[in-house]
Amino acid sequence: MALTAILFDVDGTLIDTNAAHVDAWDQALKKHHYGVARDRIAVEIGKGGDKLIPSILGSEAEARHGESLRKAHTAEYVKIAESRQLPVFPGTRELLTELRSRGLKLAMATSSKPDELHVTEKSAGIDLSGFFDVIATGEDAKDSKPAPAIAAAAVKKLGVSPAECLMVGDTPYDADSARDAGLVSFGFTCGGMHEGPALRATGMRQVYRDPADLLSQLDRALQSASPGSAVLTTRLMEHLVIEALSVARESMDQGEIPIGCVIARGDGTIIARGHNQQNASQVKTAHAEIVAFGQTAGKVPLDARDLILVSTLEPCVMCLGAAMEAAVDTILFALPAPADGGTLRVRPPVSPESKMPRIVGRILADQSRLLFQEFLQRSDNPVQINFVRQLLA
């Protein structure tokens, strides 16, 4: 187990607040003369108010009443929290205590503002903040969940790389936030708004009933979150990308587009290298990642689930899909490929034989960009030139 830190959402994950938030939004919307069905509100719980309101009411209503609605929601939520006890989910204290005893750093990552968080803790009768090394709230990021900003803020406060972290939440928006911040995620169903299959479909690697359920399976769960033995620090990730960049330069020297890939075991040992071979082979699927996968034959068992795939360019749909089918644990890449990259275009797998990898991008991206710029000065292949120009635009 190579995890350094675990991030937790609060609402619906550690404290039973989701129904209270539905009630608060229901009252706030009614006071502004908006009639919205409660089940329509419920599916949005987990987003910050800056995302919830335009999703439910549209951008025009957000511009006209967004700030007022958010203030009304907070006021209503405070009334509810002060009028009744918001229960702490079973196993919350015990799980956090056990994780700390194992030397793991803990971070809170919540869209709630600090005043709402304080009200929640008071109602629940728990000093939740005292369990955490760092706290990231809605005030630490411009964009709330499902944007990655709050998770990224928590990781930055922890002083670790995202690949060293696990995120635990109860909504698809936690999964989206974690994925785009480079974290693997787990889900709880105790929040009551989303069932297990729905959470798994968002890319959560494991789903549990509540903190107590996770605690009862903790060893196996942590192994699933990070099966490799290497701690993927920023330094190690950069080392692996540098190895891939050297392969990319070999590719360019052979007249191919400079895309390089290495595949490593979970201990960081490189077992395969590959670069783009479309020109030489005249095979359109001869991408660097596919070539590297072909070199792993006999080097890793079919059930290996700790592999690290490293590419100098964001993997395309085909290559990302292959990594999921191979149950690759982690994907690292240097330069994003907005038009062709697969990270925002491929749906998470649901088959137990596959899994959603953690994906960390923009590692030494400038060095990869320089290789492509050098390639433009050397190539006279119009197809290759058009692809690279589009990539760098």
C-alpha positions in Angstrom: 0.0 0.0 0.0 1.6 3.2 -1.2 -1.0 5.8 -0.1 0.2 8.9 1.7 -3.1 10.7 2.3 -6.9 10.3 2.1 -9.3 13.1 1.4 -12.9 13.0 2.7 -16.0 14.8 1.7 -18.3 15.6 4.7 -21.9 16.0 3.7 -23.5 12.6 3.1 -20.1 10.9 3.7 -19.2 11.4 7.3 -22.3 13.2 8.6 -26.0 12.6 7.5 -26.8 16.1 6.1 -28.1 15.5 2.6 -31.8 15.5 3.5 -31.3 18.7 5.4 -29.6 20.3 2.4 -32.6 19.2 0.2 -34.9 20.8 2.7 -32.8 24.0 2.8 -32.7 24.4 -0.9 -36.4 23.6 -1.2 -37.3 26.4 1.2 -34.8 28.8 -0.4 -36.2 28.2 -3.9 -39.8 28.6 -2.7 -39.0 31.9 -1.1 -37.8 33.1 -4.5 -40.9 31.8 -6.1 -39.3 28.8 -7.9 -41.2 25.6 -7.9 -38.7 22.7 -8.1 -39.5 19.1 -7.3 -37.5 17.7 -4.3 -36.2 14.8 -6.3 -34.8 17.2 -8.9 -33.0 19.0 -6.0 -31.8 15.7 -4.5 -29.8 14.6 -7.5 -27.8 17.9 -7.4 -26.8 17.6 -3.7 -23.0 17.3 -3.6 -22.4 20.2 -6.0 -21.6 23.6 -4.7 -24.3 26.2 -4.9 -22.5 27.9 -7.8 -23.1 24.8 -9.8 -26.4 23.6 -8.4 -28.4 26.7 -9.2 -27.6 27.0 -12.9 -28.0 23.3 -13.3 -31.5 23.4 -11.9 -32.7 26.9 -13.0 -30.4 27.9 -15.8 -27.8 30.7 -16.2 -30.3 33.5 -16.4 -31.7 32.6 -12.9 -28.2 32.2 -11.6 -27.3 35.8 -12.8 -30.5 37.2 -11.3 -30.9 35.3 -8.0 -27.8 33.1 -7.6 -26.2 34.9 -4.7 -29.5 35.6 -3.0 -30.5 31.9 -3.3 -27.2 30.7 -1.8 -27.5 33.0 1.2 -31.1 31.8 1.6 -30.0 28.2 1.5 -27.3 28.8 4.2 -29.9 30.5 6.4 -32.4 27.7 6.0 -29.7 25.1 6.6 -28.6 26.8 9.8 -32.2 26.8 11.1 -32.5 23.0 10.3 -29.2 22.1 11.8 -29.9 24.1 15.0 -33.4 22.5 15.3 -32.3 18.9 15.2 -29.2 16.7 15.5 -27.5 15.7 12.3 -26.3 12.2 12.9 -22.7 11.1 12.4 -22.6 8.0 10.2 -21.6 4.7 11.9 -17.8 4.2 12.1 -16.8 7.8 11.3 -14.8 8.4 14.5 -13.3 4.9 14.4 -12.3 5.0 10.8 -10.6 8.3 11.0 -8.8 7.3 14.2 -7.6 4.0 12.6 -6.3 5.8 9.5 -4.4 8.3 11.6 -2.9 5.4 13.6 -1.6 4.0 10.4 0.3 7.2 9.6 -1.9 8.4 6.8 -2.5 12.1 6.4 -6.2 13.1 6.4 -7.7 16.0 4.5 -11.2 17.4 4.4 -12.4 18.4 1.0 -15.9 20.0 1.1 -17.9 22.5 -1.0 -19.4 23.8 2.3 -18.2 27.2 3.5 -16.5 27.3 7.0 -19.6 28.7 8.7 -21.8 25.9 7.3 -19.1 23.3 8.4 -19.1 24.7 11.9 -22.9 24.5 12.1 -22.8 20.9 10.9 -20.2 19.9 13.4 -22.1 21.6 16.3 -25.4 19.9 15.3 -23.7 16.5 15.0 -21.8 16.9 18.3 -18.4 16.1 16.8 -15.2 18.1 16.4 -14.7 16.6 13.0 -12.0 19.1 12.0 -9.8 17.8 14.8 -9.3 14.5 13.0 -7.8 16.2 9.9 -4.4 17.5 9.0 -5.7 20.0 6.5 -9.2 21.4 5.6 -10.2 22.6 2.2 -13.6 24.3 1.9 -15.6 26.3 -0.6 -13.5 29.3 0.3 -10.3 27.6 -0.9 -11.4 27.3 -4.6 -13.1 29.4 -7.2 -15.0 26.4 -8.6 -16.9 23.9 -6.4 -17.5 20.2 -7.1 -17.7 18.6 -9.6 -14.7 20.8 -10.6 -11.4 19.5 -9.2 -10.4 22.8 -7.5 -11.3 21.8 -3.9 -9.6 18.4 -4.1 -6.6 20.0 -5.7 -6.5 22.7 -2.9 -6.5 19.9 -0.3 -3.7 18.0 -2.1 -1.6 21.2 -2.3 -2.1 21.9 1.5 -1.0 18.3 2.2 2.2 18.9 0.2 2.0 15.6 -1.6 1.3 14.5 -5.2 -2.3 13.6 -6.3 -1.1 10.1 -7.1 -0.4 9.5 -3.4 -4.0 10.3 -2.5 -7.4 8.6 -2.3 -10.7 10.6 -2.2 -13.8 9.3 -0.4 -17.3 10.8 -1.1 -20.9 9.9 -1.7 -21.8 11.5 -5.0 -20.8 11.4 -8.7 -19.5 14.9 -8.2 -16.9 13.7 -5.7 -15.8 11.1 -8.3 -15.6 13.8 -11.0 -13.6 16.1 -8.8 -11.2 13.4 -7.7 -10.7 12.1 -11.3 -9.9 15.5 -12.7 -7.5 16.3 -9.8 -5.6 13.0 -10.4 -7.0 11.0 -7.5 -8.5 7.6 -7.3 -11.9 7.6 -5.4 -14.1 5.4 -3.2 -17.8 5.9 -2.6 -20.3 5.6 0.3 -24.0 5.0 -0.3 -25.0 6.2 3.2 -25.8 9.7 1.8 -28.9 8.2 0.4 -28.9 10.0 -2.9 -27.0 7.6 -5.1 -26.8 3.8 -5.3 -23.7 1.7 -5.6 -24.0 1.0 -9.4 -24.4 4.7 -10.1 -21.3 5.6 -8.1 -19.2 2.8 -9.8 -20.3 4.1 -13.2 -18.7 7.5 -12.3 -15.3 5.8 -11.8 -15.2 5.1 -8.1 -13.0 2.1 -7.6 -14.8 0.7 -4.6 -18.2 1.5 -3.0 -19.1 0.8 0.7 -22.2 1.3 2.7 -20.7 3.8 5.2 -17.5 4.5 7.2 -18.1 1.4 9.3 -18.3 -0.8 6.2 -15.0 0.6 4.9 -13.3 0.1 8.3 -14.4 -3.6 8.3 -12.6 -4.1 5.0 -9.8 -1.6 5.4 -6.8 -3.6 4.5 -8.3 -4.9 1.2 -9.7 -1.5 0.4 -6.4 0.3 0.8 -4.7 -2.3 -1.3 -7.3 -1.7 -4.0 -6.7 2.0 -3.9 -3.0 1.7 -4.4 -1.8 -1.8 -5.2 1.8 -0.8 -6.1 4.6 -0.5 -3.6 6.1 2.7 -5.1 5.0 5.9 -3.6 4.3 8.1 -6.7 5.9 11.3 -5.4 6.3 14.2 -7.8 10.0 13.3 -8.1 9.2 9.7 -9.1 6.5 10.7 -11.6 8.9 13.2 -13.2 11.6 10.5 -13.5 9.2 8.2 -15.3 8.1 10.9 -17.7 11.7 11.7 -18.4 12.2 8.1 -19.4 9.2 8.4 -21.7 10.6 11.6 -23.2 13.8 9.8 -24.1 11.8 7.3 -26.0 9.8 10.1 -27.7 13.1 11.6 -28.9 14.1 8.2 -30.4 10.7 8.2 -32.2 11.5 11.6 -33.7 14.9 10.5 -34.8 13.3 7.7 -36.7 10.9 10.0 -38.5 7.9 9.4 -36.3 5.9 11.8 -34.3 7.7 12.3 -30.9 5.4 10.3 -28.6 7.0 7.9 -26.2 5.6 5.5 -23.6 7.0 3.4 -20.8 5.2 0.9 -18.7 6.3 0.2 -15.1 5.5 -2.3 -12.5 4.0 -1.1 -9.2 7.5 -0.8 -7.7 8.5 1.7 -10.4 10.6 -0.7 -12.4 10.2 -0.1 -16.2 9.4 -3.3 -18.1 8.4 -1.9 -21.5 9.1 1.0 -23.8 7.4 2.0 -27.0 7.1 4.9 -29.4 4.8 5.8 -32.3 5.4 3.5 -35.3 2.5 4.5 -37.6 4.9 5.6 -40.3 7.2 2.6 -40.3 4.4 0.0 -39.9 1.7 1.8 -41.9 -0.7 0.6 -39.1 -2.9 3.3 -37.7 -3.2 1.6 -34.3 0.6 1.6 -33.8 0.5 4.2 -31.1 3.2 4.4 -28.5 1.1 2.9 -25.7 -0.1 0.0 -27.9 3.5 -0.8 -28.9 4.6 -0.7 -25.3 1.7 -3.0 -24.2 2.9 -5.5 -26.9 6.3 -5.7 -25.1 4.8 -6.7 -21.7 4.0 -10.2 -22.9 5.5 -12.7 -20.5 6.7 -9.9 -18.1 3.6 -9.5 -16.0 0.7 -11.9 -15.1 -2.6 -11.3 -16.7 -4.1 -10.4 -13.3 -1.5 -7.7 -12.6 -3.3 -4.6 -11.3 -0.5 -2.4 -10.3 0.9 -1.2 -13.6 1.9 2.4 -14.3 1.5 3.6 -17.9 3.5 6.8 -18.7 3.2 8.7 -22.0 4.5 12.0 -23.2 1.1 12.8 -24.7 -2.4 12.3 -23.2 -3.5 8.9 -24.3 -6.2 8.8 -27.0 -9.5 6.9 -26.6 -8.1 3.7 -27.9 -5.0 3.7 -25.7 -6.9 4.8 -22.6 -9.5 2.1 -23.3 -6.7 -0.5 -23.5 -5.3 0.7 -20.2 -8.7 0.2 -18.6 -9.1 -3.2 -20.0 -5.6 -4.1 -18.7 -6.6 -2.8 -15.3 -3.7 -0.4 -15.3 -3.5 1.3 -11.9 -2.1 4.7 -12.9 -1.7 6.8 -16.0 0.8 9.6 -16.1 1.2 11.9 -19.1 3.0 15.1 -20.0 1.2 17.2 -22.6 -2.6 17.4 -22.8 -4.3 16.6 -26.1 -7.6 18.5 -25.9 -8.9 17.5 -29.3 -7.9 13.8 -29.3 -7.2 12.8 -25.7 -9.4 10.2 -24.0 -9.5 11.4 -20.4 -12.7 13.3 -20.9 -14.2 11.1 -23.6 -14.0 7.6 -22.2 -16.6 6.4 -19.7 -15.3 4.5 -16.6 -15.5 0.7 -16.9 -18.0 -1.3 -14.8 -16.6 -4.8 -15.4 -14.7 -6.1 -12.3 -11.9 -7.2 -14.5 -11.3 -3.6 -15.6 -10.9 -0.4 -13.5 -10.7 3.3 -13.7 -7.0 4.3 -13.4 -5.9 7.4 -11.6 -4.8 9.8 -14.2 -2.3 12.6 -13.5 -1.4 14.9 -16.4 0.8 17.9 -17.2 3.9 16.4 -15.8 6.9 18.1 -17.5 4.4 19.2 -20.2 6.7 21.9 -21.5 9.5 19.4 -22.2 7.0 17.4 -24.3 5.8 20.5 -26.1 9.4 21.5 -27.0 9.9 18.1 -28.7 6.8 18.6 -30.8 8.0 22.1 -31.7 11.4 20.7 -32.8 9.6 18.0 -34.8 7.8 20.8 -36.8 11.2 22.1 -37.9 12.4 18.6 -39.0 9.4 17.0 -40.7 8.1 17.4 -44.2 5.2 15.0 -43.8 2.0 17.1 -44.2 -0.2 14.7 -42.2 2.2 14.7 -39.3 2.6 18.4 -39.4 -1.1 19.1 -39.4 -1.6 16.8 -36.4 1.2 18.5 -34.4 0.1 22.0 -35.3 -3.5 21.1 -34.2 -2.0 19.7 -31.0 0.0 22.8 -30.2 -2.6 25.3 -31.1 
